[in-house]
Amino acid sequence: MDEAAKLPNYKLFIKPSDLKELRRDIWVDMPIPAQLNIDGKRLEVDVSYRGSHIRDFSKKSYYVSFYKPKKFKGSSEIHINAEYKDPSLIRNKLSFDFFSQIGVLAPYSQHVFLTLNGKPEGIYLEIESVDENFLRRRNLPAGSIYYAIDGDANFSLMSDLDKAVKKSLKSGYEKKFGKASEDKFLERFIYNINTIPRSEFERGIIKYIDVEKYLRWIAGIIFTSNYDGFVHNYSLYRNGETGLFEVMPWDYDATWGRDVNGKMMEADYVPLQGYNTLTARILDVDSFRKQYQKLLVEIMNQQFTLEFMVPRVEKLLGIIRPYVLQDPYKKDSITQFDQELRVITEYILERRKYIQSEIVKLN
């Protein structure tokens, strides 16, 4: 239990009448008032359910915004994810940490143990909100942040949802932070991705996106195998100083060998070439494709190895295991939890084989 003590204890208190209202319609985003006690500090907060299909699960995920005080540890809001379909409960955090390790901006996350009105709700993953506080915490220039909210965030002029021309260049995005004037930069970016002539693309696209960082983000998707990562599960940040866009990961529980339903996923399921328009155009440029190939080799040799990853997996699993036994939704699945080190290890081995076999095709 010594290791488990490292998990912060989050105690959520909601009036029975408000809790009844919250549960009345799980699809309503209207928050209800609550108190959140974090390691002895009492905070007044607003709480609502979060996510799309995950709201149907018995173990709910929460969006928490701080009301009094307005900020806690530099954040005005946090996400508390149930990680319900991930038998290991660590894939999201493992992925965010991996992205950071390969040089991609990613939200901070930590496991916590949540109780609701005194009743254990189990292990959750607290995830930092990607907003102005995210930028401030990292001393990054202000600019704008957009969330990719559906498949139309595919960097194309064509809708991924109805296969027609998009009604707006902002389709698929929701602005989280930034002035109204920032929208024109996003629209110009999407338009130019699709209209810069092939002969001018190498010189033209670098005016809009940091290609090096974009390739690192793509590499992160490839190594973790996040199927939806190319057109969803990300946020877009425009650096106000450089004027260039960067991409950050979000929602990476369906990774490291398991899909969105927690089922085993084949190691060759996600191709190296990706799925979206911007990736296709960037990898069509010889110099960018060689840069990408070199980057994949570099990460294969440094971070995506058993020597690098297994100790990190073991540490995360070891820290939360005592609390899995106290999680009312997961304690009966402890046998499966104990097999997840093997599942992730085998995924890394098989994914390495696949990438090594495919990487020559980038020549």
C-alpha positions as CSV (number, residue, x, y, z in Angstrom):
1,M,0.0,0.0,0.0
2,D,3.0,2.3,0.3
3,E,3.2,2.8,-3.5
4,A,-0.6,3.2,-3.7
5,A,-0.3,6.1,-1.3
6,K,1.2,8.1,-4.1
7,L,-2.2,8.4,-5.7
8,P,-4.0,11.6,-4.8
9,N,-7.4,11.1,-3.1
10,Y,-10.2,13.1,-4.8
11,K,-13.4,13.3,-2.7
12,L,-16.4,14.5,-4.7
13,F,-19.5,15.6,-2.8
14,I,-22.8,16.3,-4.7
15,K,-26.2,17.0,-3.1
16,P,-28.6,14.1,-3.7
17,S,-31.0,16.3,-5.6
18,D,-28.2,17.6,-7.8
19,L,-26.8,14.1,-8.3
20,K,-30.3,13.0,-9.4
21,E,-30.4,15.8,-11.9
22,L,-27.0,14.9,-13.2
23,R,-28.0,11.3,-13.8
24,R,-31.5,12.2,-15.2
25,D,-30.1,12.8,-18.7
26,I,-26.4,11.8,-19.1
27,W,-26.2,13.7,-22.5
28,V,-26.9,17.1,-20.9
29,D,-23.7,19.2,-20.6
30,M,-25.3,21.6,-18.0
31,P,-23.0,21.4,-15.0
32,I,-24.2,21.0,-11.4
33,P,-22.5,22.5,-8.3
34,A,-20.3,20.2,-6.1
35,Q,-17.4,20.2,-3.7
36,L,-14.1,18.5,-4.5
37,N,-11.8,17.7,-1.7
38,I,-8.2,17.1,-2.9
39,D,-5.9,15.9,-0.2
40,G,-7.6,18.0,2.5
41,K,-8.3,21.1,0.4
42,R,-12.0,21.9,-0.2
43,L,-12.8,23.4,-3.6
44,E,-16.2,24.6,-4.9
45,V,-16.6,23.2,-8.4
46,D,-19.0,22.7,-11.3
47,V,-19.3,19.1,-12.5
48,S,-20.8,17.5,-15.6
49,Y,-20.3,14.2,-17.4
50,R,-17.8,14.2,-20.3
51,G,-17.2,12.3,-23.5
52,S,-19.4,10.9,-26.1
53,H,-20.0,7.1,-26.2
54,I,-18.3,6.7,-22.8
55,R,-21.2,8.4,-21.1
56,D,-23.1,5.1,-21.5
57,F,-20.6,3.2,-19.3
58,S,-21.5,2.5,-15.7
59,K,-18.3,4.2,-14.6
60,K,-18.7,7.8,-15.6
61,S,-16.1,10.3,-16.6
62,Y,-16.2,13.9,-15.4
63,Y,-15.5,17.5,-16.5
64,V,-14.6,19.7,-13.5
65,S,-14.4,23.4,-13.6
66,F,-13.2,25.3,-10.5
67,Y,-15.6,27.9,-9.1
68,K,-14.1,29.0,-5.8
69,P,-11.2,29.5,-6.1
70,K,-11.3,30.0,-9.9
71,K,-8.1,28.1,-10.3
72,F,-6.4,25.3,-8.5
73,K,-2.7,24.7,-9.1
74,G,-2.8,26.9,-12.2
75,S,-5.8,25.2,-13.8
76,S,-9.3,26.5,-14.2
77,E,-10.6,23.0,-15.3
78,I,-9.6,19.4,-15.4
79,H,-10.9,16.2,-17.0
80,I,-11.3,13.1,-14.8
81,N,-11.4,10.0,-17.0
82,A,-12.7,6.6,-16.0
83,E,-10.6,4.7,-18.6
84,Y,-13.3,2.1,-18.3
85,K,-12.6,0.1,-21.5
86,D,-8.9,-0.1,-20.9
87,P,-8.1,-3.2,-18.8
88,S,-4.7,-1.7,-17.8
89,L,-6.1,1.8,-16.9
90,I,-2.7,3.2,-18.0
91,R,-2.8,3.5,-21.8
92,N,-3.9,7.1,-22.0
93,K,-1.2,8.3,-19.6
94,L,1.4,6.0,-21.2
95,S,0.6,7.6,-24.5
96,F,0.7,11.2,-23.3
97,D,4.1,10.5,-21.6
98,F,5.4,8.9,-24.8
99,F,4.4,11.9,-26.9
100,S,6.2,14.2,-24.4
101,Q,9.3,11.9,-24.6
102,I,9.5,12.2,-28.4
103,G,9.1,16.0,-28.4
104,V,5.4,16.6,-28.9
105,L,3.3,18.9,-26.7
106,A,1.0,16.8,-24.7
107,P,-1.3,17.3,-21.6
108,Y,0.0,16.3,-18.2
109,S,-1.9,13.4,-16.5
110,Q,-2.0,11.6,-13.2
111,H,-3.9,8.7,-11.7
112,V,-6.2,9.6,-8.8
113,F,-8.6,7.6,-6.6
114,L,-12.1,9.1,-6.6
115,T,-14.9,8.8,-4.1
116,L,-18.4,10.2,-4.7
117,N,-20.4,11.1,-1.5
118,G,-18.1,8.8,0.5
119,K,-18.5,5.8,-1.9
120,P,-15.5,4.6,-3.8
121,E,-15.7,5.2,-7.6
122,G,-12.2,3.8,-8.2
123,I,-9.1,4.8,-10.2
124,Y,-9.4,7.7,-12.6
125,L,-7.0,9.6,-14.8
126,E,-6.9,13.3,-14.2
127,I,-6.0,15.1,-17.5
128,E,-4.8,18.6,-17.9
129,S,-7.1,20.8,-20.0
130,V,-5.4,22.1,-23.2
131,D,-6.2,25.8,-22.9
132,E,-4.6,29.1,-22.1
133,N,-3.3,27.8,-18.8
134,F,-1.7,24.9,-20.6
135,L,0.3,27.5,-22.7
136,R,1.1,29.7,-19.7
137,R,2.4,26.7,-17.7
138,R,4.9,26.0,-20.5
139,N,5.8,29.6,-21.2
140,L,4.4,29.3,-24.7
141,P,3.1,32.3,-26.7
142,A,-0.6,32.9,-26.8
143,G,-2.4,32.3,-30.0
144,S,-5.3,29.9,-30.5
145,I,-6.3,26.4,-29.6
146,Y,-8.9,24.4,-31.4
147,Y,-10.3,21.0,-30.4
148,A,-10.9,18.4,-33.2
149,I,-14.4,17.4,-32.2
150,D,-15.3,15.0,-35.1
151,G,-14.1,13.4,-38.3
152,D,-14.3,16.6,-40.2
153,A,-11.0,17.7,-38.6
154,N,-9.3,15.7,-41.4
155,F,-7.4,18.7,-42.9
156,S,-9.5,18.3,-46.1
157,L,-12.1,20.4,-48.0
158,M,-14.3,17.3,-48.1
159,S,-16.4,16.2,-45.1
160,D,-15.4,12.9,-43.6
161,L,-19.0,12.5,-42.3
162,D,-21.1,12.9,-45.4
163,K,-18.5,12.8,-48.2
164,A,-19.6,16.2,-49.5
165,V,-17.8,19.5,-49.7
166,K,-17.6,21.1,-46.2
167,K,-20.0,23.9,-45.5
168,S,-17.2,25.7,-43.5
169,L,-13.4,25.5,-43.4
170,K,-13.8,25.4,-39.6
171,S,-15.9,22.2,-39.8
172,G,-14.7,19.6,-37.3
173,Y,-13.2,22.2,-34.9
174,E,-14.3,23.9,-31.7
175,K,-12.3,26.9,-30.5
176,K,-11.1,26.5,-27.0
177,F,-9.0,29.6,-26.7
178,G,-8.2,32.6,-28.9
179,K,-9.6,35.8,-30.3
180,A,-12.3,35.8,-33.0
181,S,-9.7,37.0,-35.5
182,E,-7.8,33.7,-35.1
183,D,-10.4,31.9,-37.1
184,K,-9.1,33.3,-40.3
185,F,-5.7,31.6,-39.7
186,L,-7.3,28.2,-39.3
187,E,-9.4,28.8,-42.4
188,R,-6.4,29.9,-44.4
189,F,-4.4,26.9,-43.2
190,I,-7.1,24.3,-44.2
191,Y,-7.6,26.0,-47.6
192,N,-3.9,26.1,-48.4
193,I,-3.3,22.5,-47.4
194,N,-5.7,21.6,-50.2
195,T,-4.9,24.2,-52.9
196,I,-1.1,24.8,-52.9
197,P,0.2,23.2,-56.1
198,R,2.3,20.1,-55.7
199,S,5.3,21.8,-57.2
200,E,5.1,24.6,-54.5
201,F,3.9,22.5,-51.6
202,E,7.3,22.0,-49.9
203,R,8.0,25.7,-49.8
204,G,4.4,26.8,-49.2
205,I,3.3,24.5,-46.3
206,I,6.1,25.6,-44.0
207,K,4.4,29.0,-43.7
208,Y,1.5,27.4,-41.9
209,I,2.7,24.4,-39.9
210,D,5.8,23.3,-38.1
211,V,6.5,20.3,-40.2
212,E,9.1,18.8,-37.9
213,K,6.7,18.8,-35.0
214,Y,3.9,17.6,-37.2
215,L,5.9,14.6,-38.2
216,R,6.7,13.9,-34.5
217,W,3.0,13.9,-33.8
218,I,2.3,11.5,-36.7
219,A,5.1,9.3,-35.4
220,G,3.4,9.3,-32.0
221,I,0.2,8.0,-33.6
222,I,2.1,5.4,-35.5
223,F,3.9,4.0,-32.5
224,T,0.9,4.0,-30.1
225,S,-1.5,2.9,-32.9
226,N,-4.3,5.3,-32.3
227,Y,-6.7,4.6,-35.2
228,D,-8.7,7.8,-34.8
229,G,-5.6,10.0,-34.2
230,F,-5.3,11.3,-37.8
231,V,-8.8,12.9,-38.0
232,H,-9.9,13.1,-34.4
233,N,-8.4,12.9,-30.9
234,Y,-6.2,16.0,-31.2
235,S,-6.0,19.7,-30.5
236,L,-4.5,22.3,-32.8
237,Y,-2.4,25.1,-31.4
238,R,-1.3,28.2,-33.4
239,N,1.8,29.7,-31.9
240,G,1.2,33.4,-31.8
241,E,4.9,34.3,-32.3
242,T,5.8,31.9,-35.1
243,G,2.4,31.9,-36.7
244,L,2.8,28.1,-37.2
245,F,0.3,25.4,-36.1
246,E,1.2,22.4,-33.9
247,V,-0.8,19.3,-33.1
248,M,-1.3,17.7,-29.7
249,P,-2.8,14.3,-28.8
250,W,-6.0,13.7,-26.9
251,D,-7.9,10.6,-25.9
252,Y,-5.4,7.8,-26.3
253,D,-6.9,5.0,-24.3
254,A,-7.4,2.9,-27.4
255,T,-3.7,2.3,-28.0
256,W,-0.8,-0.1,-27.2
257,G,-2.5,-3.2,-28.7
258,R,-6.2,-2.6,-27.7
259,D,-9.0,-0.8,-29.6
260,V,-11.7,1.5,-28.5
261,N,-13.7,-1.4,-27.1
262,G,-10.7,-2.8,-25.2
263,K,-10.4,-5.6,-27.7
264,M,-7.0,-6.9,-29.0
265,M,-5.9,-4.9,-32.0
266,E,-3.5,-6.3,-34.7
267,A,-0.1,-4.7,-34.7
268,D,-0.4,-3.9,-38.4
269,Y,-3.8,-2.2,-38.1
270,V,-2.6,1.4,-38.4
271,P,-0.4,2.1,-41.5
272,L,2.7,4.3,-41.5
273,Q,1.2,6.6,-44.2
274,G,-1.7,7.7,-42.0
275,Y,-5.2,8.7,-43.1
276,N,-5.6,12.5,-43.4
277,T,-5.0,14.9,-46.3
278,L,-2.2,16.9,-44.7
279,T,-0.2,13.7,-43.9
280,A,-0.7,12.5,-47.5
281,R,0.5,15.8,-49.0
282,I,3.5,16.1,-46.6
283,L,4.7,12.5,-47.2
284,D,4.4,13.2,-51.0
285,V,7.4,15.5,-50.6
286,D,10.6,13.6,-50.9
287,S,12.5,15.6,-48.3
288,F,9.6,15.4,-45.7
289,R,9.2,11.7,-46.3
290,K,12.9,11.1,-45.7
291,Q,12.8,13.3,-42.6
292,Y,9.8,11.2,-41.4
293,Q,11.6,7.9,-42.1
294,K,14.7,9.1,-40.2
295,L,12.5,10.1,-37.3
296,L,10.8,6.7,-37.1
297,V,14.2,5.0,-37.0
298,E,15.4,7.4,-34.3
299,I,12.3,6.7,-32.1
300,M,12.6,3.0,-32.8
301,N,16.1,3.0,-31.5
302,Q,15.5,5.3,-28.5
303,Q,12.0,5.3,-27.0
304,F,10.0,2.5,-28.7
305,T,12.0,-0.3,-27.2
306,L,11.3,-2.8,-24.5
307,E,14.3,-1.4,-22.5
308,F,12.7,2.1,-22.5
309,M,9.0,1.2,-22.3
310,V,8.7,-1.8,-20.0
311,P,10.0,-0.2,-16.8
312,R,7.6,2.7,-17.4
313,V,4.7,0.3,-17.9
314,E,5.7,-1.8,-14.8
315,K,5.9,1.4,-12.7
316,L,2.5,2.7,-13.7
317,L,0.9,-0.7,-13.2
318,G,2.6,-1.2,-9.8
319,I,1.5,2.1,-8.5
320,I,-2.2,1.6,-9.3
321,R,-2.6,-2.1,-8.7
322,P,-3.5,-1.9,-4.9
323,Y,-6.2,0.5,-5.9
324,V,-7.6,-1.7,-8.7
325,L,-8.6,-4.0,-5.8
326,Q,-10.6,-1.1,-4.3
327,D,-12.2,-0.1,-7.6
328,P,-15.8,-1.4,-7.7
329,Y,-15.8,-1.5,-11.5
330,K,-12.4,-3.1,-11.9
331,K,-11.6,-5.3,-8.9
332,D,-13.2,-8.4,-10.4
333,S,-11.0,-8.0,-13.5
334,I,-7.7,-8.0,-11.5
335,T,-6.6,-11.2,-13.4
336,Q,-6.9,-9.4,-16.7
337,F,-5.2,-6.4,-15.3
338,D,-2.2,-8.5,-14.3
339,Q,-1.9,-9.7,-17.9
340,E,-1.6,-6.3,-19.4
341,L,2.1,-6.0,-19.0
342,R,2.4,-9.0,-21.3
343,V,-0.2,-7.6,-23.8
344,I,1.6,-4.2,-24.1
345,T,5.0,-5.9,-24.3
346,E,3.9,-8.2,-27.1
347,Y,2.3,-5.2,-28.9
348,I,5.7,-3.4,-28.8
349,L,7.5,-6.4,-30.2
350,E,5.0,-7.0,-33.0
351,R,4.6,-3.3,-33.8
352,R,8.4,-3.0,-34.1
353,K,8.4,-5.9,-36.6
354,Y,5.7,-4.3,-38.7
355,I,7.3,-0.8,-38.7
356,Q,10.6,-2.3,-39.7
357,S,9.0,-4.2,-42.6
358,E,7.1,-1.1,-43.8
359,I,9.7,1.6,-43.3
360,V,11.6,0.7,-46.4
361,K,8.6,1.6,-48.5
362,L,9.1,5.2,-47.5
363,N,12.2,5.4,-49.7
